[in-house]
């Protein structure tokens, strides 16, 4: 075995002593991670003590301020140079981390009194998922997912880290989340002694969020399996948090239910402003941990943060300073919450229109929607034609782009359709299905005609 750095050993001992189940859940790489006491540590010391000259960090300055191009500066008028051009801390600007924790607590009252780490800034939610995979997933580990899933999970956990995927049907016969199927698959996977899973609600690609009884049943299944002696690492992918369009859905992140739920459960919240604050190009996200074990949770969270910091340092170095500064200012600005409510209402109006249009009886022979109630998407099951061929036909004949998720299903992102465009899109979709059915019939009829002759 290759030697482990003493700094990693030190962090491992903290986690092993305070949270042995969490330590067992770490991947081999996760156990090797540490935050290096190199340039960054020395730079931090110099910021405090180097009162004469600070020649530590790879930045250029002029009269004590960052050097910059005026041609760039003029486009960022409301940020100071110090808020724009320097490196941010590896784990993110502290003000933003504190603001985001406040946001998490405000939108998830169920977290009150529960133990969680301070969010660490990531380079988007995908980066947060990648951190989770690197820290907890070894080749051959079991990853539990629904059959309908965001395809990038495969790349992040299976292709990159070698996880073995175990899936369960997403819907039950009544069109609700398949709690029984989830529980059966979880029991089967638990024979491996460790289970990694991802829960993503509102769900991509279906646009489904569970109802309260389903959400608590998911939590109960997880705690029951944990009670049997299995360690579980549960990633809660909250990319579409808050975009709930029906009043009787579970109103919070499932992280609220899973935080502190059992000493063998490590809950990881992966969220960010990408969809919540409509800043897709900012590439900011957050990763937050909750683990109920030991008497000194702060020491455990500090060790995890250092491991995450080392992983960030060894991959992307740090996230964008201007993006973090802009988001901090936006969160603190007057009108921030009103503007989010305005955008939410616009998306809810589109959802209501989609629900009205897609329920028309005339479409039933061509396609039918899977249950949806939130987020950006709905999925359709197309009848009598191949979904990928239909996608190509829509693109080539009508200039309409949708996503084929398999041979039978299409994903439609109504988030990027104007309300008045929705009815037209489904009319086109219906026409395209009928055209393909007619086209597929012709060779069969021609063959029968030749046989008669």
Buried (B, 14 or more C-beta within 10 A) or exposed (E): EEEBEEBBBEBBEBBBBBBBBBBEBBBEBBBBBBBBEEEBEEBBEBEEEEEEEBEBBEEEEEEEEBEBEEEEEEEBEEBEBEBBBBBBBBBBBEBBBEBBBEBBBEBBEBBEEBBBBBBBBBBBBBBBBBBBBBBBBBEEBBBBBBBBBBEEBBBBBBEEBBBEBBBBBBBBEEEBBBBBBBBBBBBBBBEBEBBBBBBBBBBBBBBBBBBEEBBBBBBBBBBBBBEEEBBBBBBBBBBBBBBBBEEEBBBBBBBBBBBBBBBBBBBBBBBBBBBBBEBEEBBBBBBBBBBBBBEEBEBBBBBBBBBBBBBBBEEBEBBBBBBBBBBBBBBEEEEEEEEBEEEBEEBBEBBEBBBEBBEEEEBEEBBEBBBBBBBBBBBBEBBBBBBBBBBEBBEEEBEBEBBBBEEBBBBBBBBEBEBEEBBEBBBBBBBBBBBBBEEEEEEEEEEEEEEEE
